[in-house]
Amino acid sequence: MVNCTTAAIDAHAKTSRVCAIRGDELLDERTLTTDPERIAAWLAEHEVARVCYEAGPIGFGLARELLARGHACEVIAPSLIPVLPGDRVKTDKRDARKLARMYQGGLLTSVYIPLPHVEAIRELVRVRDDARLDRTRARHRIGKFLLREGRKMPTTFWGPTRREWLQRQSFEHPAHAVAYDDYLTTLELMDRRIERIELAMSEAAEHPTVHDVVRRLMTLRGVRTVTALGIVAEVGSLERFATAGQFMSYIGLVPSEHSSGDSRRQGAITCAGNKHLRRLMIEAAWNNRSRPSVNRDLLRRHQGQDPRIVGHAMHCQRRLHKRWNRMQAKGKPHNKIACATARELAGFVWAIGTNQPLRTPAH
């Protein structure tokens, strides 16, 4: 591949720096408008065999346009681009040259380009995450306001009892009343916003391309529509991972390691890869604290599924609960237990999502 012409694009919203090289020869570099048609014409002019650019704010639109025009385009993971410790100068020109050289040498890692409808679902999943954060902030503001006024909210969670109590509160001073009403109205708007988004997610889960795998993942305890759809939207296709270990590594749930010679030391999880997917897995893993069971909701999700898939899900419950208890007996912190359990849950997600055969546990 060294003898073919490769190119790199340092892409921005308005303009992009392009660089084409062949071997050690710099063929051309210039600044173009970030217009797929203009960039495609430049690539054709120099007979570029492969082209890449860093993943960033411009998304995958440019890559899709170039691929549609017959150009082999890859999107590079920025976090995996090697950086020299002494490199303190950063310009578009230097970035494009560096990207082109490393791409030609095979030193870069590309990211998966999702299908347009999967990317649309991903945006819906992430906007729900943003809405949940906004609602958490709104709840904190109400709590701090009431604390300043010497009022303590009942119960430890935001259920009907606390909601009714909040509605009954009144204040003598008009300024306090206006401030409290604004906080409460904002919280109610956040609730309506999340309800609307989750309704849209339920409709998106019925899309023919994701419906089957979403229903299969929902056989797992702690994995309902929102979580299952989030997994599918963030991954795109579980089939692109050859093993469960690759999927765990992609989420960033595997231990970090520093080994040299005969010494081997493992540390905290790498936290590499997709943080949204990692959060979903850890949240679902907390459900395995309680003993294995099938409630009415989970039984409904099991109905109509292949017995082999249900067998995976039930084996997952038993294995994860056993691991949770074993680590808890050793005095491990709950957050560490949740991460370890989430790593094993990711293995079951991969197995169910890729229709792996059920392996009978050894006795």
Buried (B, 14 or more C-beta within 10 A) or exposed (E): EEEEBBBBBBBBEEEBBBBBBBEEEEBBBEEBEBBBEEBBEBBEEBEBBBBBBBBEEBBBEBBBBBBEBEBEBBBBBEEEBEEEEEEEEEEBEBBBBBBBBBBBEEEBEBBEBBBEBBBEBBEBBBBBBEBBEBBEEBBEBBBEBBEEEEEEBEEEEBEEEBBEBBEEBEBEEEEBEEBBEEBBEBBBEBBEBBEEBBEBBEEBBEBEEBEEBBBBBBBBBBBBBBBBBBBBBBBBBBEEBEEBBEBBBBBBBBEEEEEEEEEEEEEEBBEBBBEBBBBBBBBBBBBBBEEBEBEEEBEEBBEEBEEEBBBBBBBBBEBBBEBBBEBEEEEEEEEEBBBBBBBBBBBBBBBBBBBBEBEEEEE
